[in-house]
Amino acid sequence: DEMDVDTIWMDGEFVDWEDAQIHVLTHGLHYGSGIFEGARCYDTEEGPAIFRWEEHLERFYQSAKPYEMEIDHTAAELTEATLELIRRQDLASCYIRPIAFYGYESLGVSPGDCPTKTAIAAWPWGTYLGEDALENGIDVMVSSWRKHASSQIPTNAKTTGLYVNSMLAGEEARRNGYAEAIVLNKEGDVAEGPGENLFLVRDGELYTPGLSESILDGITRDTVITLAEDLGYTVHDNVSISRGELNTADELFFTGSAAEVTPIRKVDNVVIGDGSRGPVTEEIQSKFFEVVERRTDEYDEWFDYV
Ligand code: PMP
């Protein structure tokens, strides 16, 4: 396997990679009835530190709610399991993937007595959108696929089944030579990326689609809003952004636990700003990395040290 993992935490135990198995009649496999998280642990002067773990765990439990999924482990247990997973594998920095899903009991759509299975994996993971994405930005396309509306499926829950939409949009973009997609919501306004939130810069102010635009309530989105406001920027975080506004933006960037802060230089081959990482994006991105790498004492409450 190309994932450099030897230990996985599963249902309360640390198991070897090859023993972390599930049954082919697992409910979550058939119906997408799983919820998950993606967090990063950064290599800092004080050793590995998980960024905004509490918020990720909180969203994990919240995501389970619409599906009436009871996670059999407390936040304290999941935290200890994660810290131990990082220690056991001696990871300096890593991506962390907790998941909970309905297992096998019966195969009706109703999960009935299906047990909830819970697992956590951690592995080293570099830049999500390619080596030079952070510095030079990426080219994206507006997907022909629309994001599901929050009236059709809870988009504020990080549910496994939702990600077939992300896959369709992302793969369509890559098939057409772009690094990633921007997905519009059912109304035709900008929602987000397949695994990222989106920010627009215009006349020195920041704009990002509001929570009612069928987006995931991203933790990096929240981080960037906080950092930008603390840097003195005005952030409009409850707006609708029309497709055309993408083209006329001074700057655009994606945010996400995997994507971090990734500049966008072209949308549908229309050059955004001057076609490189813009000055506002650069300032926020460099603040973001200063914070997550703990090159500052600020925002220490956002970290769990391993
Ligand atoms: N939107 C979607 C659809 C996502 O999958 C993600 C990644 N979790 C994000 C936005 C960004 O969220 P976060 O910053 O919490 O990783």
Residues whose N, C-alpha, C, O or C-beta is under 5 A from the ligand:
A	BS01	PMP	G38 E192 G193 P194 G195 E196 N197 L216 D217 G218 I219 T220 R221 T255 G256 S257 A258
